[in-house]
Amino acid sequence: MENYRFTAFEKSGKVLFDEVWSFENEAKAKAEGQKEIELRGVAAQTHRLVNSAGKLILFHV
């Protein structure tokens, strides 16, 4: 399992979520991460999911 950091923000810059999620690989992180983002109701908010090296896996402005 690899760790990925998920962060979501309001337009004001307030952090809504800043969490570490674990997935088997980047493909799973992208697919399952998107589902989790939608479940949390922040798909329309600015958010990002990055791997431990800082590579963007998911990003929305």
C-alpha positions as CSV (number, residue, x, y, z in Angstrom):
1,M,0.0,0.0,0.0
2,E,1.1,3.5,-0.8
3,N,0.2,6.7,1.0
4,Y,-1.5,9.6,-0.8
5,R,-2.4,13.0,0.7
6,F,-5.8,14.4,0.0
7,T,-6.5,18.1,0.6
8,A,-9.7,20.0,-0.1
9,F,-10.2,23.8,0.2
10,E,-12.9,26.4,0.3
11,K,-12.6,29.4,-2.0
12,S,-11.5,31.4,1.1
13,G,-8.5,29.1,1.5
14,K,-9.9,27.3,4.5
15,V,-8.8,23.7,4.6
16,L,-11.8,21.3,4.6
17,F,-9.8,18.0,4.5
18,D,-6.1,17.2,4.9
19,E,-5.8,13.5,5.2
20,V,-3.6,10.6,4.3
21,W,-5.3,7.8,2.3
22,S,-3.7,4.5,1.3
23,F,-4.1,2.7,-2.0
24,E,-2.4,-0.2,-3.7
25,N,-1.3,1.9,-6.7
26,E,-1.9,5.1,-8.7
27,A,-4.7,3.6,-10.8
28,K,-6.6,2.6,-7.6
29,A,-5.8,5.9,-6.0
30,K,-7.3,7.8,-9.0
31,A,-10.5,5.6,-9.2
32,E,-11.2,5.0,-5.5
33,G,-10.0,8.5,-4.6
34,Q,-12.5,10.1,-7.0
35,K,-15.3,8.0,-5.4
36,E,-14.3,9.1,-1.9
37,I,-14.2,12.7,-3.0
38,E,-17.7,12.5,-4.3
39,L,-19.0,10.7,-1.2
40,R,-17.5,13.5,1.0
41,G,-19.4,16.1,-1.2
42,V,-16.3,18.1,-2.2
43,A,-16.1,17.2,-5.9
44,A,-16.9,20.8,-6.8
45,Q,-14.4,22.3,-4.3
46,T,-10.7,22.9,-5.0
47,H,-9.0,19.6,-4.1
48,R,-5.9,17.5,-4.9
49,L,-4.6,14.0,-4.3
50,V,-0.9,13.6,-4.5
51,N,1.5,10.6,-4.0
52,S,4.3,10.6,-1.5
53,A,6.6,12.1,-4.1
54,G,4.3,15.1,-4.7
55,K,2.9,13.9,-8.1
56,L,-0.6,15.0,-8.7
57,I,-3.0,12.1,-9.1
58,L,-6.2,14.1,-9.0
59,F,-6.7,17.9,-9.1
60,H,-9.7,20.2,-9.4
61,V,-9.9,24.0,-9.1
